[in-house]
């Protein structure tokens, strides 16, 4: 048995937010989101790219799992 920790309501909200904002980005630029519950470390939402159907924005790349520099990790907290 596989136990998933995603929450459908949070996942839907994240997907809508990405689709609502993707057109504000320059061409060939995308975005990704992972929502994690801090106390349990459970993943509540996961979107590796903004629109999996949009090949112009490198939809096949899971940007959540992409390797980043330590500085990129700190940006959301600064």
Secondary structure, DSSP 8 states (H G I E B T S, - for coil): -------HHHHHHHHHHHHHHGGGS-TT----EEEE-TTT--EEEEESSS-TT-GGGTTTS-TTSS---HHHHHGGG-
